[in-house]
């Protein structure tokens, strides 16, 4: 009788698991999901990893020079042809679109960032139109605060707001703000401040952007205190975009203060919990700086992620082999962790140059479906070099991921009782695409250094 029951179970699992349909990422109508903005973690591509790297040949005009219209179009074409069918949809243009090759920033007559003509000769609206023509969504970037230059140069009128100038927008002591102290804090007790934010939102919406990353936001970005509290500015952007009638996803960066999570949930659709994943070295990332930090820093944030807003683990750079700066085992662990914890999946790789493993990691429908169901995995026990993370999936199965964060191979085990199960459980190795049989009471494997094994369990 037991053998017959197990055979029936295996047949049912095979019918629903081996062939994962293209629609697997669609949210279900249960209490975990709803139809609206950020109902699941977003997927796409971002420019920052390549433009921040010193990898030979990437930034040939100097630091951060990779970002250009031509390069964005190449990545757009590659995402459209290689990744769009798997759910990747955002093309996010990060910092520097309004800077010259020496990182000097330009502003229009109204004190708003204006695209650099050498980097983006056709302008930002033209680029957004190109992205949309490929069936994708367009993202843009701005730091928090008011640029010092548009005050110190004598001021600019605020577009569409007679009587308001950028001189009206700052405190008399010109207190600085954001993670780099590169801007003045905006004084929102003056009605002109909201009108200035309205003018930026109208500009971005008029250009056709669907996503805005706001950077250096506090409390967070390693800064605290009243001058670094930018909650009023983020709320002003939400209000401003609502006036435009355009649905714009607002993502906040970086290292947001968890003590203000209720505000981040209210005024944004995503919040970076950590510093940059990029290493600012001769690769895109390295394991130690700072991919591996996320395992220990994420657990506190997990209760707050869900439809409408998600924790953000930063760029996913697992597709380019040598340029990534990771071992193959590290690439598997990186992709697995981002996916099962429901972080947004936005790669910073050169999508035109994906290697075979990169394609496998970024396009495995079964793994992507675990991400897009929006049920973040959690640790059996937080901390330590050997960790087990798990989640109950919408189809009734369980995700179980074994991680070895240590510097040498190590045994990692899970007891079924740790995740509310017992007895014999059918176990499948997701990345290997094979069933491991029925395992009694638990599972144990030797995991390579910085490696993982991703299981589905019934």
C-alpha positions in Angstrom: 0.0 0.0 0.0 2.8 2.4 0.9 4.6 1.7 -2.4 1.4 2.3 -4.4 0.8 5.6 -2.6 4.3 6.8 -3.3 4.0 5.8 -6.9 0.8 7.8 -7.2 2.4 10.8 -5.6 5.4 10.6 -7.8 3.2 10.6 -10.9 1.3 13.6 -9.7 4.5 15.5 -9.1 6.0 14.6 -12.5 2.8 15.9 -14.1 3.1 19.3 -12.5 6.8 19.9 -12.0 9.0 18.7 -14.8 7.5 20.9 -17.4 7.1 24.3 -15.9 4.9 26.5 -18.2 5.8 30.0 -19.3 3.0 31.4 -17.2 4.4 29.8 -14.0 5.4 33.2 -12.7 1.8 34.6 -12.7 0.5 35.4 -9.3 -2.4 33.4 -7.8 -5.4 34.9 -6.3 -4.8 34.1 -2.6 -3.9 36.1 0.4 -0.3 36.3 -0.7 -1.1 38.1 -3.9 -3.2 40.9 -5.4 -3.3 42.6 -8.7 -1.6 46.0 -8.6 1.7 47.7 -8.5 4.7 45.5 -7.4 2.4 42.5 -6.8 5.5 40.4 -7.3 9.3 41.1 -7.3 10.3 43.0 -10.4 12.7 41.5 -13.0 15.0 43.3 -15.4 18.5 44.8 -16.0 20.4 47.7 -14.5 23.4 49.7 -15.8 25.3 50.3 -12.6 27.3 47.1 -12.2 29.1 47.6 -15.5 29.6 51.3 -15.2 31.0 51.0 -11.7 33.5 48.2 -12.6 37.2 48.6 -13.5 37.0 45.4 -15.7 39.3 45.9 -18.7 37.6 47.6 -21.6 34.3 48.4 -19.9 34.8 52.1 -18.9 37.2 53.2 -21.6 36.7 56.9 -21.2 37.3 56.8 -17.4 35.4 55.9 -14.3 31.6 55.4 -14.9 31.9 56.1 -18.6 30.2 52.8 -19.7 26.8 54.4 -19.5 25.7 55.7 -22.9 22.7 55.6 -25.2 24.5 53.1 -27.5 25.2 50.6 -24.6 21.7 50.9 -23.2 20.2 50.1 -26.6 22.5 47.0 -26.9 21.4 45.7 -23.6 17.8 46.5 -24.4 18.0 44.4 -27.5 19.7 41.6 -25.7 17.1 41.5 -22.8 14.3 41.6 -25.4 15.7 38.7 -27.3 17.1 36.6 -24.5 15.4 37.3 -21.3 12.0 39.0 -21.9 10.2 35.6 -22.4 11.3 34.6 -18.9 9.7 37.7 -17.2 12.6 40.2 -17.3 11.0 43.5 -18.3 12.7 46.6 -16.8 15.7 48.4 -18.4 17.0 50.6 -15.6 19.3 53.5 -16.4 21.3 54.3 -13.2 23.4 57.3 -12.1 25.3 59.4 -14.6 22.7 59.9 -17.4 23.0 63.7 -16.8 26.8 63.7 -16.3 29.6 64.3 -18.8 32.5 61.9 -19.0 34.3 63.6 -16.1 31.2 63.2 -13.9 30.2 66.8 -14.0 26.4 67.1 -13.8 24.1 69.2 -16.0 20.8 70.9 -15.2 18.1 72.6 -17.3 16.8 76.1 -16.8 14.4 74.8 -14.1 17.1 73.2 -12.0 16.3 69.6 -13.0 18.7 67.0 -14.3 19.1 67.1 -18.0 20.5 64.3 -20.2 24.1 64.7 -21.2 24.2 65.2 -25.0 27.3 63.1 -25.5 26.0 60.1 -23.5 22.4 60.3 -24.7 22.4 62.3 -28.0 18.7 61.5 -28.7 17.6 62.3 -25.2 15.8 60.3 -22.5 12.3 60.3 -24.0 13.7 58.8 -27.2 15.5 56.0 -25.2 12.3 55.2 -23.2 10.3 55.0 -26.5 12.9 52.6 -27.8 12.7 50.4 -24.7 8.9 50.4 -24.9 9.0 49.5 -28.6 10.8 46.3 -27.5 7.9 45.5 -25.1 9.9 46.4 -22.0 9.7 49.1 -19.3 12.0 52.0 -18.8 13.7 53.0 -15.5 15.6 56.1 -14.5 17.6 57.3 -11.5 17.9 60.4 -9.2 19.7 61.1 -5.9 17.7 62.4 -3.0 18.0 66.1 -2.2 18.5 69.3 -4.2 21.7 69.6 -6.2 24.0 72.2 -4.7 24.7 73.7 -8.1 21.2 74.8 -8.8 21.2 76.9 -5.6 24.8 78.1 -5.5 24.7 79.4 -9.1 22.0 82.0 -8.2 18.9 79.8 -8.5 16.5 78.7 -11.1 12.7 79.2 -11.5 10.6 76.1 -10.7 8.8 75.0 -13.8 5.1 75.6 -13.7 5.3 77.4 -10.3 5.3 81.2 -10.6 7.2 82.9 -7.8 9.1 79.7 -6.8 12.8 79.3 -7.3 15.3 76.7 -6.2 16.5 79.3 -3.7 13.2 78.9 -1.9 13.7 75.1 -1.5 16.5 74.8 1.0 17.0 75.6 4.7 18.8 78.9 5.5 21.8 76.9 6.8 22.0 74.9 3.6 22.2 71.6 5.5 23.3 68.8 3.3 21.7 65.4 2.8 21.9 62.0 1.1 24.6 59.3 1.5 27.3 61.4 0.0 26.3 64.9 1.3 26.2 66.0 -2.3 22.9 67.8 -2.1 21.0 70.3 0.1 18.1 69.0 2.1 14.8 70.3 0.7 12.5 72.2 3.1 9.0 70.8 2.6 7.4 73.4 4.9 7.6 75.6 1.8 4.9 74.8 -0.8 7.4 75.5 -3.5 9.2 72.3 -2.5 6.3 70.0 -3.6 6.0 72.0 -6.8 9.7 71.4 -7.6 9.2 67.6 -7.1 6.0 67.8 -9.2 8.1 69.3 -12.0 10.6 66.5 -11.9 7.8 63.9 -11.8 6.1 65.5 -14.8 9.4 65.4 -16.7 10.0 61.7 -16.0 6.4 60.8 -16.7 6.4 62.9 -19.9 9.5 61.1 -21.0 7.7 57.8 -20.4 9.6 56.3 -17.5 7.9 53.5 -15.5 10.5 53.1 -12.7 12.5 55.6 -10.5 15.4 54.6 -8.3 16.0 57.2 -5.6 19.4 56.9 -4.1 21.2 57.9 -0.9 18.0 57.9 1.0 17.9 58.3 4.8 17.3 57.3 7.5 19.8 54.9 5.9 22.7 55.1 3.5 24.9 55.1 6.6 23.4 58.4 7.8 21.0 59.4 10.5 19.6 62.5 12.0 17.1 65.2 10.9 19.1 66.4 7.9 19.3 62.9 6.5 15.6 62.1 7.0 14.2 62.0 3.5 10.9 60.5 4.1 9.1 63.7 3.3 10.9 63.9 -0.1 10.0 60.3 -1.0 6.4 60.9 0.0 6.5 64.0 -2.2 7.5 61.9 -5.2 4.6 59.5 -4.6 2.2 62.4 -4.5 3.7 64.0 -7.6 3.5 60.8 -9.7 -0.1 60.3 -8.6 -0.8 63.8 -10.1 0.7 62.7 -13.4 -1.5 59.7 -13.7 1.5 57.5 -14.6 2.1 54.3 -12.7 5.7 54.7 -11.6 7.5 52.1 -9.4 9.6 53.9 -6.8 12.7 51.9 -5.5 14.8 53.3 -2.6 18.5 52.8 -2.0 20.6 52.1 0.0 20.9 50.4 3.4 17.5 51.7 4.5 16.9 51.9 8.3 14.6 49.1 9.2 13.1 51.1 12.1 11.2 53.1 9.5 9.9 50.1 7.5 6.3 51.2 7.9 7.2 54.4 6.0 9.1 52.6 3.3 6.1 50.4 2.8 3.8 53.3 2.6 5.8 55.5 0.2 7.7 53.1 -2.1 7.5 49.7 -3.8 11.0 48.5 -2.8 13.8 49.1 -0.4 17.5 48.2 -0.5 18.5 46.5 2.7 22.3 46.6 2.1 25.1 48.6 0.6 26.0 48.1 -3.0 26.7 44.5 -4.1 29.3 45.8 -6.6 33.0 45.6 -5.6 34.2 48.7 -7.5 37.2 46.6 -8.5 38.3 44.8 -11.7 35.2 42.5 -11.7 31.5 43.3 -11.2 31.3 41.8 -7.7 33.2 39.5 -5.4 31.8 37.1 -2.9 33.3 38.8 0.1 32.4 42.4 -1.0 29.6 42.0 -0.5 27.4 39.2 -1.9 27.8 37.1 1.2 26.6 39.8 3.7 23.0 39.3 2.6 22.4 35.9 4.2 22.9 37.4 7.7 21.3 40.8 7.1 18.1 39.7 5.4 16.1 37.8 8.1 15.0 40.9 10.0 13.4 42.3 6.8 11.5 39.2 5.7 8.2 39.9 7.6 7.7 43.1 5.7 8.0 41.9 2.1 4.9 41.2 0.1 2.6 42.4 -2.7 3.1 46.1 -3.0 6.6 46.3 -1.7 9.7 44.0 -1.5 13.1 44.0 0.1 15.9 44.5 -2.5 19.1 42.6 -2.4 20.6 44.6 -5.3 22.0 43.5 -8.7 22.2 39.9 -9.7 25.6 39.5 -11.5 25.8 35.7 -12.3 25.8 35.7 -16.1 29.3 36.7 -17.3 31.7 34.2 -15.8 35.1 35.8 -15.4 33.7 39.3 -15.4 31.4 38.5 -12.6 34.3 37.7 -10.3 32.8 34.6 -8.8 33.3 30.8 -8.8 30.5 28.7 -10.4 29.5 27.5 -6.9 29.1 31.1 -5.8 27.1 32.0 -8.9 24.6 29.2 -8.0 24.4 30.3 -4.4 23.9 33.9 -5.4 21.1 33.2 -7.9 19.4 30.7 -5.5 19.3 33.1 -2.6 18.0 36.0 -4.5 15.3 33.8 -6.1 14.0 31.9 -3.1 13.8 35.0 -0.9 11.7 37.0 -3.4 14.2 39.7 -4.0 13.8 41.6 -7.3 15.9 39.8 -10.0 17.7 42.5 -12.0 20.9 41.5 -13.6 23.8 44.0 -14.0 25.6 41.7 -16.4 26.4 42.3 -20.1 23.4 40.4 -21.5 25.0 40.3 -24.9 27.8 38.1 -23.5 26.0 35.6 -21.3 27.9 32.3 -20.9 26.2 28.9 -20.8 25.9 28.9 -17.0 24.7 32.4 -17.0 21.8 31.5 -19.3 21.0 28.5 -17.2 20.9 30.5 -14.0 18.9 33.4 -15.3 16.4 31.5 -17.3 15.4 28.4 -15.2 11.6 28.7 -15.2 11.3 26.5 -12.1 13.6 28.8 -10.1 12.0 32.0 -11.5 8.6 30.7 -10.5 9.8 30.3 -6.9 10.8 33.9 -6.9 7.7 35.3 -8.6 5.2 33.4 -6.3 6.2 36.0 -3.7 6.7 33.7 -0.7 10.1 34.6 0.7 12.1 31.7 2.1 13.3 32.1 5.7 16.2 30.4 7.6 15.6 27.5 9.9 18.2 29.2 12.1 19.7 32.5 11.3 23.5 32.9 11.2 26.4 30.6 10.8 28.3 29.2 7.9 25.9 26.4 7.2 22.4 27.5 6.7 19.0 26.0 5.6 16.3 28.3 4.1 12.8 27.1 3.3 9.4 28.2 2.2 6.0 26.5 1.6 5.1 27.0 -2.1 1.8 27.8 -3.6 1.5 24.3 -5.1 1.9 22.7 -1.7 5.5 21.7 -2.1 8.4 23.1 -0.1 11.5 24.9 -1.2 14.5 23.9 0.8 17.9 25.4 0.1 21.2 24.2 1.7 23.9 26.8 1.8 27.6 26.5 2.8 29.0 30.0 3.4 32.2 28.6 4.8 35.6 28.5 3.1 35.7 24.6 2.8 33.2 21.9 1.8 30.9 21.0 4.7 27.9 18.9 5.4 24.6 20.7 5.6 21.5 18.9 6.8 17.8 19.6 7.3 15.4 17.7 9.5 11.9 17.6 8.0 10.6 18.4 11.5 12.4 21.8 11.2 9.9 22.8 8.5 6.8 21.1 9.8 7.1 17.8 8.0 7.9 14.2 9.0 8.3 10.7 7.5 9.3 10.0 3.9 9.3 13.0 1.6 9.9 13.0 -2.2 12.9 15.2 -2.8 14.0 16.8 -6.1 17.3 18.6 -6.9 16.1 21.6 -8.9 19.3 22.8 -10.5 20.3 19.2 -11.5 16.7 18.6 -12.7 16.5 15.2 -11.1 14.5 13.4 -8.4 16.5 12.1 -5.5 13.9 9.7 -4.2 12.0 9.6 -0.9 14.1 10.7 2.0 13.1 9.7 5.6 13.1 12.4 8.3 15.4 14.8 6.5 18.2 15.3 4.1 22.0 15.8 4.3 24.6 16.7 1.6 28.2 17.9 1.4 28.0 21.4 -0.1 31.1 23.0 -1.6 32.5 26.2 -0.3 30.1 29.1 -1.0 27.8 26.6 -2.7 24.2 25.5 -2.5 21.8 22.7 -3.2 18.3 23.7 -4.1 15.5 21.2 -3.3 11.8 20.9 -3.8 10.2 18.6 -1.3 6.7 17.0 -1.2 
